[in-house]
Amino acid sequence: MRENKFFKGTHGTCSSNAKSIITNGFKYSNIGLRGGGIYFWGYILDDLEVYAKTLAIAWWRFAKKKGDYANAVSSSCSVIFADFKVDNQDILDFEDQQIKEQFIVYSQKVYQRIKVINPDETISTIYDMFISDVEKSMGKTFKIIHVKVQAPKTYKKVLPMDLTGQPSCYVVKNLDCIEITRFEEFYDEQ
């Protein structure tokens, strides 16, 4: 039985990747801005679906500009919509003040010891180490990590960031909780 909330998300990618995901499922990524996993723009209220979709399109636009889809058969935009089969206790929420502060203290202790060439990998590794330590201390495994992340540079803000704050992102650690509900293709996005 779910507690109160129904967690949902959008994932922006190219159409070739989206079709592969629909057919074969997501592939776990070991490196990410906030640790390994599959990243979704998170929301709970249906009224925010368009907001999350817009963020997914902005992410696709950002990734395409970086050249991430240069070898794709179809590099046009697709947004995958998903529900997550989780309860509140399945989510480690980095917006919780205590978790946030514990993470800062942890990061201060381990940052200089992490010997990774790429700074993004260093940050990803610290998140994964912290999550692993929290899971060990609590005797449980989290399915989703909730974090706030900067909107892609290509995102066109509707409201000032001071009103909305940074967007919610779900980093899905357990791929079995992802239930793809649909995907949409956008051929005219630049």
KOLVO-324229 format. One record per residue (C-alpha): x, y, z; residue in three letters. Coordinates in Angstrom, 3 decimals, padded with zeros to 6 digits. Example, Ala and Ser with C-alpha at 12.3 -4.5 7.8 and 13.67 -1.06 7.14 Angstrom:
2
- 012.300|-004.500|007.800|ALA
- 013.670|-001.060|007.140|SER
end
This chain:
190
- 000.000|000.000|000.000|MET
- 001.412|003.393|-000.993|ARG
- 001.614|006.237|001.458|GLU
- -000.193|009.365|000.257|ASN
- 002.029|010.148|-002.736|LYS
- 002.303|008.738|-006.222|PHE
- 005.771|009.456|-007.583|PHE
- 006.142|010.190|-011.307|LYS
- 008.860|011.381|-013.624|GLY
- 009.960|012.260|-017.134|THR
- 013.147|011.196|-018.897|HIS
- 014.336|013.102|-021.960|GLY
- 016.426|011.321|-024.567|THR
- 016.677|010.823|-028.315|CYS
- 014.071|008.757|-030.158|SER
- 016.505|005.914|-030.886|SER
- 017.296|005.543|-027.185|ASN
- 013.625|005.855|-026.220|ALA
- 012.592|003.044|-028.577|LYS
- 015.355|000.832|-027.171|SER
- 014.248|001.646|-023.610|ILE
- 010.610|000.848|-024.427|ILE
- 011.678|-002.490|-025.934|THR
- 014.515|-003.533|-023.610|ASN
- 014.113|-001.396|-020.501|GLY
- 016.522|001.089|-018.982|PHE
- 020.217|000.311|-018.566|LYS
- 021.702|001.315|-015.235|TYR
- 024.295|004.090|-015.509|SER
- 027.129|003.908|-012.972|ASN
- 028.073|007.582|-013.229|ILE
- 025.723|010.518|-012.833|GLY
- 025.593|013.991|-011.368|LEU
- 024.167|012.626|-008.103|ARG
- 025.464|009.047|-008.305|GLY
- 024.642|006.027|-010.411|GLY
- 021.093|005.347|-011.577|GLY
- 018.479|006.464|-014.065|ILE
- 017.521|010.133|-013.852|TYR
- 013.973|011.485|-014.047|PHE
- 012.520|014.953|-013.561|TRP
- 010.283|014.197|-010.598|GLY
- 006.797|015.313|-009.752|TYR
- 003.793|014.165|-007.742|ILE
- 000.957|016.501|-008.794|LEU
- -000.524|015.905|-012.267|ASP
- -000.582|019.684|-012.708|ASP
- 003.238|019.588|-012.903|LEU
- 003.473|017.033|-015.721|GLU
- 003.980|019.739|-018.360|VAL
- 006.713|021.312|-016.195|TYR
- 008.505|017.948|-015.928|ALA
- 008.068|017.322|-019.657|LYS
- 009.554|020.735|-020.443|THR
- 012.567|019.912|-018.263|LEU
- 012.998|016.567|-020.065|ALA
- 012.930|018.323|-023.445|ILE
- 015.467|020.870|-022.168|ALA
- 017.711|018.008|-021.018|TRP
- 017.467|016.361|-024.465|TRP
- 018.326|019.711|-026.072|ARG
- 021.355|020.105|-023.765|PHE
- 022.576|016.535|-024.413|ALA
- 022.100|016.900|-028.166|LYS
- 024.111|020.119|-028.180|LYS
- 026.907|018.282|-026.313|LYS
- 026.893|015.637|-029.064|GLY
- 025.480|012.795|-026.970|ASP
- 023.206|011.659|-029.821|TYR
- 025.644|012.196|-032.715|ALA
- 025.650|008.479|-033.595|ASN
- 021.946|007.864|-033.010|ALA
- 019.799|006.726|-035.925|VAL
- 017.149|009.214|-034.805|SER
- 018.323|012.097|-032.647|SER
- 014.905|013.773|-032.409|SER
- 013.466|014.295|-028.938|CYS
- 011.482|011.717|-026.997|SER
- 010.156|012.002|-023.482|VAL
- 009.485|008.864|-021.473|ILE
- 006.838|009.165|-018.750|PHE
- 007.011|006.799|-015.801|ALA
- 005.380|006.004|-012.496|ASP
- 007.456|004.592|-009.662|PHE
- 006.230|001.694|-007.577|LYS
- 007.576|002.934|-004.249|VAL
- 006.462|004.031|-000.825|ASP
- 007.873|007.023|001.043|ASN
- 010.261|004.800|003.013|GLN
- 011.804|003.568|-000.277|ASP
- 013.150|007.072|-001.006|ILE
- 016.254|008.702|000.441|LEU
- 015.413|012.407|000.368|ASP
- 018.416|014.713|000.111|PHE
- 016.058|017.640|000.749|GLU
- 015.592|016.418|004.317|ASP
- 017.700|018.834|006.419|GLN
- 019.336|016.089|008.485|GLN
- 020.304|014.040|005.407|ILE
- 021.593|017.158|003.645|LYS
- 023.776|018.131|006.597|GLU
- 025.061|014.577|007.091|GLN
- 026.004|014.514|003.403|PHE
- 027.917|017.807|003.679|ILE
- 029.875|016.532|006.706|VAL
- 030.540|013.219|004.937|TYR
- 031.696|015.015|001.765|SER
- 034.110|017.186|003.747|GLN
- 035.702|014.044|005.192|LYS
- 036.084|012.035|001.975|VAL
- 036.443|014.581|-000.841|TYR
- 040.230|014.846|-000.772|GLN
- 040.641|011.048|-000.554|ARG
- 038.712|010.324|-003.743|ILE
- 041.219|009.895|-006.559|LYS
- 039.168|010.136|-009.727|VAL
- 040.408|012.074|-012.745|ILE
- 037.029|013.435|-013.824|ASN
- 035.433|015.858|-011.273|PRO
- 031.942|014.593|-012.223|ASP
- 033.026|011.062|-011.317|GLU
- 034.340|012.310|-007.959|THR
- 030.961|013.814|-007.097|ILE
- 029.109|010.734|-008.349|SER
- 031.385|008.482|-006.281|THR
- 030.843|010.524|-003.107|ILE
- 027.055|010.341|-003.527|TYR
- 027.207|006.576|-004.084|ASP
- 029.516|006.051|-001.095|MET
- 027.278|008.128|001.168|PHE
- 024.120|006.338|000.027|ILE
- 025.792|002.959|000.559|SER
- 026.871|003.949|004.073|ASP
- 023.377|005.227|004.949|VAL
- 021.839|001.988|003.627|GLU
- 024.259|-000.107|005.697|LYS
- 023.588|001.909|008.854|SER
- 019.811|001.649|008.363|MET
- 019.827|-001.982|007.202|GLY
- 017.813|-001.202|004.076|LYS
- 018.189|-000.389|000.388|THR
- 016.641|002.705|-001.162|PHE
- 014.939|002.400|-004.545|LYS
- 015.013|006.112|-005.355|ILE
- 017.125|009.073|-004.331|ILE
- 015.377|012.462|-004.352|HIS
- 017.659|015.420|-005.057|VAL
- 017.332|018.937|-006.380|LYS
- 019.404|019.728|-009.452|VAL
- 020.004|022.724|-011.628|GLN
- 017.666|022.944|-014.609|ALA
- 019.410|022.437|-017.960|PRO
- 020.770|025.670|-019.413|LYS
- 018.332|025.254|-022.318|THR
- 015.305|025.314|-019.981|TYR
- 013.114|028.372|-020.496|LYS
- 011.881|029.455|-017.064|LYS
- 008.238|030.310|-016.668|VAL
- 008.617|031.465|-013.060|LEU
- 011.660|032.887|-011.256|PRO
- 013.896|030.307|-009.575|MET
- 013.301|032.129|-006.272|ASP
- 009.673|030.954|-006.461|LEU
- 010.170|027.407|-007.700|THR
- 013.585|026.460|-006.364|GLY
- 015.622|023.915|-008.259|GLN
- 013.663|021.105|-009.926|PRO
- 013.211|017.734|-008.265|SER
- 015.114|014.841|-009.697|CYS
- 014.600|011.164|-008.927|TYR
- 017.684|009.014|-009.286|VAL
- 016.253|005.527|-009.632|VAL
- 018.551|002.896|-008.134|LYS
- 016.196|-000.073|-008.432|ASN
- 015.045|-000.324|-012.052|LEU
- 012.249|-002.764|-011.113|ASP
- 010.247|000.112|-009.622|CYS
- 010.030|001.944|-012.980|ILE
- 006.692|001.576|-014.742|GLU
- 006.816|003.260|-018.143|ILE
- 003.394|004.714|-018.857|THR
- 004.052|006.254|-022.295|ARG
- 006.489|008.154|-024.441|PHE
- 006.086|011.106|-026.756|GLU
- 008.219|012.090|-029.736|GLU
- 008.883|015.691|-030.715|PHE
- 010.225|016.134|-034.234|TYR
- 010.406|019.925|-034.394|ASP
- 012.376|020.600|-031.214|GLU
- 015.724|022.319|-031.735|GLN
end
